Amino acid sequence: MIKFNLYGKEEGAKINFLKKDDIKNCKNKDYLSKKGFEGKLGEIIYLPSTSTNSEIFVGLGDSEITLEDIRNIFFDLGNLLRDEKESVASVKIPDFGLCQKKTIMAVYEGLRQGEYSFTKKTKKDEEIFDLTINYIPPRGKEEKLQEGLDLMSDMMDGVFLARDLVNETGNVIYPETLAIITKEKLESVGVKVTVYKEDEIKKLGMKAFMAVGGGATNRPRLIVMEIENSDAPKTALVGKGLTYDSGGYNIKSPSGMVSMHSDMGGAGSVIGTMYALGKSKAKVNVVAVVAACENMISGTSYKCGDIIETMKGLTIEVKNTDAEGRITLADAIHYATNNFEVERVIDLATLTGAVTIALGEEYTGAVTNDEEFYNEVKEAAELSGEKIWAFPYDEDYKKLNHSDVADISNTSGRNAGSVTAGLFVGEFVKEGTKWVHLDIAGTAYRSKKKGYLPKRATGIHVKTLYNLLNPIDC
């Protein structure tokens, strides 16, 4: 657990920040030289002491420091302090020329990121480590800085909730349990949660959603979350909620199926965002929708070649049962944009393998019908250290979703798979509604850790959505 003492005493391990030119004037220059310290950005040297306070030297390089640099530096510092059992540290922050409120938020996030872990091993080596940070900024009112710390704490709670939901396997998280956990967690922070069961979903006319979940013993749930304490135009968030995806009759390979409890990455991020917003009592006007189901094989499963109806009334030709997420999103996004008078909508989905081929695990792929709205989302993502990249919105790509026997096909084949999948979802957005689609298949669940992002679930875009809906001032 991390405790921040704003404008606290300079005690405990002392953290020193050095640019390359500062080393020659440092009293410990001989020690640093012996250790090969050059002051490169993020370079860290630990000088232990048994008689006085230990010292830590952190390189700042020569270029301007960004908020993402600060997150990464303090993630590494937090890990070092834990490894060396330094439970108290003093941080006298240089003036990086950045907003002090956002700087302390980045410092806290970096330290907090190192606390996350997920394991189901019965023998755990981890022990609770309490870390006290005496934080001395170059400027800034204590009240505003504390506000930033509180907001970042709430945001990280949302990120960690999203990670936990996505990391839990299909025997623990399925539609019913996801709905129960969501209701318990979100209602505890003032978010209105409504859960619709199978009969109610059928009455709503969500035939496409029910088709995908039709083969599973664990029956579907529609989860609707609302915060309405602002006069701002309403925003809808829609998260893909496949709590497990076998691929259906287009069954996945064993290696491709083992991590498919993560196919609800979009749902996890949406739920985590709503939790963070509720916890911080954000003045927002937002509704979030998750159509939760499993894509399984049985005698009642939907099949290749089926033509299914949607809530909108359009028909879908099923050419591949493993292209199921867009079918559930078709009903979910139609429901969200037609029942809540929203001005804009963002959907998040672990939708295609093609986006990972195109962008790897670094960038989320985006499709949008409104460049101005997309730029708002991108700006919030950049502030959050979460990268997105827009694919072209082109009518010629829409033609690839053509079906000879239905209004639309659920797959276009190999070509432009991420674009056509996004455009498929866009067909079910209410006309006139601003829309951004985020394909998080590569970024929601990593194959290996990178920086402060862990292996497995990342909770991607909880920070982006929070910063978009509840902008942080300085």
C-alpha positions in Angstrom: 0.0 0.0 0.0 1.3 3.5 -1.0 1.0 6.5 1.3 1.8 10.0 0.0 2.9 12.8 2.3 2.6 16.0 0.3 5.4 18.5 1.2 6.6 15.9 3.7 10.0 15.7 5.4 13.1 14.7 3.4 13.6 11.3 5.1 14.0 7.7 4.1 15.7 6.7 0.8 16.6 9.9 -1.1 15.7 9.9 -4.8 18.0 12.2 -6.9 17.2 13.1 -10.5 20.1 13.8 -12.8 20.5 14.9 -16.4 23.7 13.9 -18.1 25.3 17.3 -17.5 24.5 17.1 -13.7 26.7 14.0 -13.1 30.0 15.9 -13.1 28.8 18.2 -10.2 27.3 15.3 -8.2 29.2 14.4 -4.9 28.8 10.7 -5.8 30.2 11.1 -9.3 33.0 8.6 -8.7 30.5 6.0 -7.5 28.2 6.7 -10.4 31.1 6.5 -12.9 32.3 3.2 -11.4 28.7 1.8 -11.9 28.6 3.1 -15.5 25.8 5.6 -14.8 25.4 8.0 -17.7 22.2 9.7 -16.9 20.2 8.2 -19.7 16.4 8.5 -19.4 15.1 5.9 -16.9 18.6 4.7 -15.8 18.6 3.9 -12.1 21.4 3.3 -9.6 20.9 2.4 -6.0 23.4 3.4 -3.3 22.5 1.5 -0.1 23.6 2.7 3.3 23.3 1.2 6.8 24.3 4.4 8.7 22.3 7.1 6.9 19.6 7.2 4.3 20.2 5.2 1.1 20.3 7.2 -2.1 18.8 6.5 -5.5 20.0 8.2 -8.7 17.6 8.5 -11.7 18.7 9.5 -15.2 16.6 12.1 -17.0 18.5 12.1 -20.3 18.6 15.3 -22.4 15.1 15.6 -23.9 11.9 16.9 -22.4 10.2 14.6 -19.9 6.7 13.4 -20.7 4.0 12.0 -18.4 4.6 8.6 -19.8 8.3 8.9 -19.0 7.3 9.7 -15.4 5.0 6.7 -15.2 7.7 4.4 -16.4 10.4 5.9 -14.1 8.3 5.6 -11.0 7.1 2.1 -11.9 10.8 1.1 -11.9 11.5 3.1 -8.7 8.6 1.4 -6.9 9.9 -2.0 -7.9 13.4 -1.1 -6.7 12.1 0.2 -3.3 10.1 -3.0 -2.8 13.0 -5.2 -3.8 15.4 -3.4 -1.4 12.9 -3.2 1.4 13.1 0.6 1.5 9.7 1.4 3.0 10.2 5.2 3.2 11.5 7.4 0.4 11.7 11.2 -0.2 11.1 12.6 -3.7 12.0 16.2 -4.5 10.6 16.5 -8.0 12.4 18.8 -10.5 10.2 21.2 -12.4 9.6 19.4 -15.7 7.5 22.2 -17.0 4.4 20.0 -16.8 1.1 20.4 -15.0 1.9 19.6 -11.4 -1.4 17.9 -10.8 -0.9 15.6 -13.7 2.7 15.0 -12.7 1.8 13.8 -9.3 -0.9 11.6 -10.9 1.7 10.1 -13.2 4.1 9.5 -10.2 1.3 7.8 -8.2 0.2 5.7 -11.2 3.8 4.4 -11.9 4.2 3.4 -8.2 0.7 1.9 -8.1 1.1 -0.1 -11.3 3.8 -2.2 -9.6 1.3 -3.4 -7.0 -0.9 -5.3 -9.4 -0.6 -9.1 -9.6 -3.0 -11.9 -10.5 -2.4 -15.5 -9.5 -4.3 -18.6 -8.5 -1.3 -20.4 -7.2 -2.0 -21.9 -3.7 1.5 -21.1 -2.5 2.1 -17.4 -2.8 5.5 -15.8 -2.1 4.3 -12.2 -2.1 4.1 -10.2 1.1 2.3 -7.0 1.9 4.7 -4.0 1.5 3.7 -0.6 2.8 5.5 2.3 1.0 5.5 5.9 2.3 6.5 8.6 -0.2 7.4 12.0 1.1 6.6 14.1 -2.0 8.0 17.6 -2.5 6.9 19.3 -5.7 8.5 22.4 -7.1 5.2 24.2 -7.0 1.4 23.7 -6.7 -1.3 24.0 -4.1 -1.6 21.0 -1.8 -5.4 20.9 -2.2 -5.1 20.5 -6.0 -2.3 18.0 -5.8 -4.3 15.9 -3.3 -7.3 16.1 -5.6 -5.1 14.6 -8.4 -3.9 11.8 -6.1 -7.5 10.9 -5.2 -8.7 10.9 -8.8 -5.7 8.7 -9.9 -6.4 6.3 -7.0 -10.0 5.9 -8.2 -8.8 5.5 -11.8 -6.4 2.8 -10.9 -9.0 1.0 -8.9 -11.0 0.9 -12.1 -8.0 -0.4 -14.1 -7.4 -3.1 -11.6 -11.0 -4.1 -11.5 -11.0 -4.4 -15.3 -7.8 -6.6 -15.1 -9.3 -8.8 -12.5 -12.5 -9.5 -14.4 -10.6 -10.2 -17.7 -7.9 -12.4 -15.9 -10.5 -14.6 -14.2 -11.1 -17.7 -16.2 -14.4 -19.0 -17.7 -15.2 -21.3 -14.8 -15.3 -18.2 -12.5 -16.6 -15.4 -14.8 -19.6 -16.2 -17.0 -22.6 -14.0 -17.8 -24.4 -14.6 -14.5 -21.4 -14.0 -12.3 -20.2 -11.1 -14.3 -23.6 -9.5 -13.8 -23.5 -10.2 -10.1 -20.0 -8.8 -9.6 -20.8 -5.7 -11.7 -24.0 -5.0 -9.7 -22.2 -5.4 -6.4 -19.1 -3.4 -7.2 -20.8 -0.5 -9.1 -23.9 -0.1 -6.9 -21.5 0.3 -4.0 -20.2 3.5 -5.6 -23.6 4.9 -6.7 -23.9 3.6 -10.3 -27.3 2.3 -11.3 -27.1 -1.2 -12.7 -29.9 -3.1 -14.4 -29.4 -6.8 -15.4 -31.7 -8.4 -18.0 -32.1 -12.2 -18.0 -32.9 -14.4 -21.0 -36.7 -13.9 -21.2 -36.3 -10.1 -20.9 -33.5 -10.0 -23.6 -35.8 -11.9 -26.0 -38.6 -9.4 -25.3 -36.3 -6.6 -26.3 -35.8 -8.3 -29.6 -32.1 -9.0 -29.3 -32.2 -12.0 -31.6 -28.6 -11.7 -32.9 -27.2 -11.6 -29.3 -29.3 -14.5 -28.3 -28.2 -16.5 -31.4 -24.5 -16.3 -30.3 -25.3 -17.3 -26.7 -27.8 -20.0 -27.8 -25.5 -23.0 -27.4 -24.2 -22.3 -23.9 -25.4 -23.7 -20.6 -24.5 -20.5 -18.9 -27.2 -18.2 -20.2 -26.8 -14.6 -21.5 -27.1 -11.5 -19.5 -27.6 -7.9 -20.6 -25.9 -5.5 -18.2 -26.8 -1.8 -18.3 -24.9 0.7 -16.1 -25.9 4.4 -15.8 -24.6 7.6 -14.2 -26.7 10.6 -14.8 -25.6 13.6 -12.7 -24.8 16.1 -15.4 -26.6 18.0 -18.1 -23.8 17.2 -20.6 -24.8 15.3 -23.7 -25.1 11.6 -23.0 -22.3 9.2 -24.0 -22.7 5.5 -24.5 -20.0 2.9 -23.8 -20.5 -0.6 -25.3 -18.1 -3.4 -24.3 -17.9 -6.8 -26.0 -18.8 -9.3 -23.3 -17.8 -12.8 -24.6 -16.9 -14.3 -21.2 -15.7 -17.3 -23.1 -15.2 -18.0 -26.9 -14.7 -21.5 -28.1 -15.2 -20.3 -31.7 -18.4 -22.2 -32.0 -18.6 -24.6 -34.9 -15.6 -22.8 -36.4 -13.8 -24.1 -33.3 -10.5 -22.6 -32.3 -7.3 -24.6 -31.7 -6.4 -25.5 -28.2 -3.7 -22.9 -28.1 -6.1 -20.3 -29.5 -8.8 -21.2 -27.0 -6.8 -21.2 -23.8 -6.9 -17.4 -23.3 -10.5 -16.9 -24.6 -11.7 -15.9 -21.1 -10.2 -12.6 -22.2 -12.7 -12.1 -25.0 -14.6 -9.8 -22.6 -11.8 -7.3 -22.6 -14.1 -4.6 -23.8 -16.7 -5.4 -21.1 -13.9 -5.3 -18.4 -12.8 -1.9 -19.5 -16.3 -0.5 -19.6 -17.1 -1.9 -16.2 -13.8 -0.6 -14.8 -14.5 2.9 -16.2 -17.9 3.1 -14.7 -16.5 1.9 -11.3 -13.8 4.6 -11.4 -16.3 7.3 -12.4 -18.7 6.3 -9.7 -16.0 6.1 -7.1 -14.8 9.6 -7.8 -18.4 11.0 -8.0 -17.7 12.4 -11.5 -20.2 14.8 -13.0 -21.0 12.8 -16.1 -23.9 11.6 -18.2 -23.1 8.1 -19.4 -24.7 4.8 -20.0 -22.7 1.6 -20.5 -24.0 -1.6 -22.1 -22.5 -5.1 -22.0 -24.2 -8.1 -23.8 -22.6 -10.9 -21.9 -22.6 -14.5 -23.3 -20.5 -17.5 -24.1 -19.9 -18.8 -27.6 -20.1 -22.6 -27.2 -21.0 -25.7 -29.2 -24.1 -27.7 -28.6 -27.3 -28.8 -30.5 -28.7 -25.3 -30.0 -25.7 -23.4 -31.2 -25.9 -21.1 -34.2 -24.3 -22.5 -37.3 -22.3 -21.5 -40.4 -24.8 -20.5 -43.1 -27.5 -19.4 -40.7 -29.3 -16.2 -41.5 -30.2 -14.4 -38.2 -32.3 -11.3 -37.4 -31.1 -8.4 -35.4 -32.7 -5.9 -33.1 -32.4 -3.3 -35.8 -34.3 -5.6 -38.3 -31.3 -6.2 -40.6 -30.4 -9.8 -41.4 -26.9 -11.3 -41.0 -25.5 -14.2 -42.9 -23.3 -16.2 -40.6 -20.2 -17.2 -42.6 -18.0 -17.9 -39.5 -19.3 -18.6 -36.0 -15.9 -17.4 -34.7 -16.8 -13.9 -35.9 -19.3 -13.7 -33.1 -18.4 -10.5 -31.2 -19.6 -8.2 -33.9 -22.9 -10.0 -33.9 -23.5 -9.4 -30.2 -22.3 -5.8 -30.6 -24.8 -5.3 -33.4 -27.7 -5.6 -30.9 -25.8 -4.0 -28.0 -24.9 -0.8 -29.9 -28.3 -0.6 -31.5 -29.9 -0.9 -28.1 -27.6 1.7 -26.6 -28.0 4.3 -29.3 -31.7 3.9 -29.7 -32.9 3.7 -26.1 -30.9 6.3 -24.3 -30.9 9.4 -26.5 -27.1 9.4 -26.7 -25.1 11.9 -28.8 -22.0 9.7 -29.1 -21.0 6.2 -28.6 -17.7 4.3 -28.1 -17.5 0.5 -28.4 -14.5 -1.5 -27.2 -14.0 -5.1 -28.4 -11.4 -7.7 -28.6 -12.7 -8.1 -32.1 -10.2 -9.3 -34.6 -6.9 -11.2 -34.9 -6.2 -8.9 -37.9 -5.7 -5.9 -35.7 -2.8 -7.7 -33.9 -1.2 -8.5 -37.3 -1.5 -4.9 -38.3 -0.6 -3.1 -35.1 0.8 -5.7 -32.7 0.2 -5.2 -29.0 1.2 -1.5 -29.1 -1.7 0.3 -30.7 -5.5 -0.1 -30.5 -7.1 0.1 -33.9 -10.0 2.5 -34.4 -12.8 3.1 -36.9 -14.9 6.2 -36.7 -17.7 8.1 -38.5 -16.7 11.5 -36.9 -13.2 12.8 -37.0 -13.7 15.5 -34.4 -15.0 13.0 -31.9 -12.2 10.6 -32.7 -9.6 13.4 -32.1 -11.2 13.9 -28.6 -10.7 10.2 -27.8 -7.2 10.2 -29.2 -6.3 13.2 -27.1 -7.6 11.5 -24.0 -5.6 8.4 -25.0 -2.4 10.3 -25.4 -2.8 11.9 -22.0 -3.3 8.4 -20.6 -0.3 6.8 -22.3 -2.6 4.5 -24.3 -2.0 4.5 -28.1 -4.7 4.3 -30.8 -4.6 4.4 -34.5 -7.4 5.2 -36.9 -8.1 2.9 -39.9 -9.8 4.5 -43.0 -13.6 4.8 -43.0 -14.3 4.1 -46.7 -17.5 3.0 -48.4 -15.5 0.6 -50.6 -14.6 -1.4 -47.5 -18.2 -1.7 -46.6 -18.8 -3.6 -49.8 -16.6 -6.4 -48.6 -19.3 -7.2 -46.0 -21.7 -8.0 -48.8 -24.0 -11.0 -48.6 -26.0 -12.5 -51.5 -28.8 -13.7 -49.2 -28.9 -11.3 -46.2 -28.4 -7.6 -45.6 -24.8 -8.1 -44.4 -22.3 -10.9 -43.8 -20.5 -11.3 -40.5 -17.1 -11.7 -42.2 -15.4 -10.4 -45.3 -12.6 -12.9 -45.4 -8.9 -12.1 -44.9 -8.7 -8.7 -46.5 -8.9 -5.6 -44.3 -10.4 -7.7 -41.5 -10.1 -5.0 -38.7 -11.7 -2.3 -40.9 -14.6 -4.4 -42.2 -15.3 -5.7 -38.7 -15.5 -2.2 -37.4 -17.7 -1.1 -40.3 -20.0 -4.0 -39.6 -20.5 -2.7 -36.1 -21.1 0.8 -37.5 -24.0 -0.4 -39.5 -26.0 -0.8 -36.2 -25.2 2.7 -34.8 -28.3 5.0 -34.8 -28.0 7.4 -37.7 -26.6 10.8 -36.7 -24.8 9.4 -33.6 -21.0 10.1 -33.4 -19.2 6.8 -33.1 -15.7 5.5 -32.4 -14.9 1.8 -32.5 -11.8 0.5 -30.6 -10.5 -2.9 -31.5 -8.5 -3.9 -28.4 -7.7 -7.5 -29.4 -3.9 -6.8 -29.3 -3.8 -4.4 -26.4 -6.3 -5.8 -23.8 -4.5 -9.0 -23.1 -0.7 -9.0 -23.6 1.4 -12.1 -24.4 4.3 -10.6 -22.4 4.8 -7.7 -20.0 6.1 -4.4 -21.2 7.0 -1.6 -18.8 4.2 -1.1 -16.3 1.8 -3.2 -18.4 1.6 -6.7 -17.1 1.4 -10.0 -19.0 -2.3 -10.9 -19.5 -5.0 -8.4 -18.9 -4.1 -4.7 -19.1 -7.4 -2.8 -18.4 -6.7 -0.8 -21.5 -8.6 2.4 -22.1 -10.1 2.7 -18.6 -7.8 5.7 -18.3 -8.7 7.0 -21.8 -12.4 6.8 -21.2 -12.1 8.4 -17.7 -10.0 11.3 -19.0 -12.5 11.8 -21.9 -15.6 11.8 -19.8 -14.1 13.5 -16.7 -11.3 15.8 -17.9 -8.6 16.6 -15.4 -7.8 20.3 -15.0 -4.5 21.8 -13.7 
